[in-house]
Amino acid sequence: MEQVKLRKRAIWALFIVFVLYLLLVILGNSNLIKQKKYPLKFEEQIREYSTVYQVDPFLVASIIFIESRFNPDAVSMRNAKGLMQILPSTGEWVASKLDIENFNETHLLDPETNIQIGCWYISYLSSQFSGNMELVLAAYNGGIGNVSKWLKEKKYSTDGKQLDYIPFVETRNYVEKVLGVYNIYQEIYPGLEL
């Protein structure tokens, strides 16, 4: 009789462990949990400037996540600033194209200005690289001049149109990270699509 009770308890214990495991798996894959890990802030500005400059809002959100984790006050060791980590020189150049008056680098800490400049710059890079997302991301991180140079070298690009190998480890990792987050954002924020 005692063995039957022990067996029943063991079966119940296994059942409870199984149910808890199942709940953890389900919760671990839910969008709610993923949204905590991969937040989406400044959605209105991302939508607005993605529309104005015809860029993918998922790409913009993914870049912001990787660059600053949505911290508008982020400043890198290279002095890139704001949500999209824009260098002051790039910000100044883009601001002149957009006729933003009295621009100075502190404007890059303003989320709206930063996203506007970042979206315009992504659009510009996209026009330079025929909309190839990997090249756009490589140029965003490693510089447009470097990507143009790599495309001309057979050891990095066999067809001159796409990169087979990105020689900068930081840029190679950056492209992989942004593309990974891009896929997650498409999955958990389907309403962001324009």
Secondary structure, DSSP 8 states (H G I E B T S, - for coil): -HHHHHHHHHHHHHHHHHHHHHHHHHHHTSHHHHHHHS----HHHHHHHHHHTT--HHHHHHHHHHHHTT-TT-B-TT--BTTTTB-HHHHHHHHHHTT-TT--GGGGGSHHHHHHHHHHHHHHHHHHTTT-HHHHHHHHHH-HHHHHHHHH-TTT-SSSSS-S--S-HHHHHHHHHHHHHHHHHHHH-GGG--
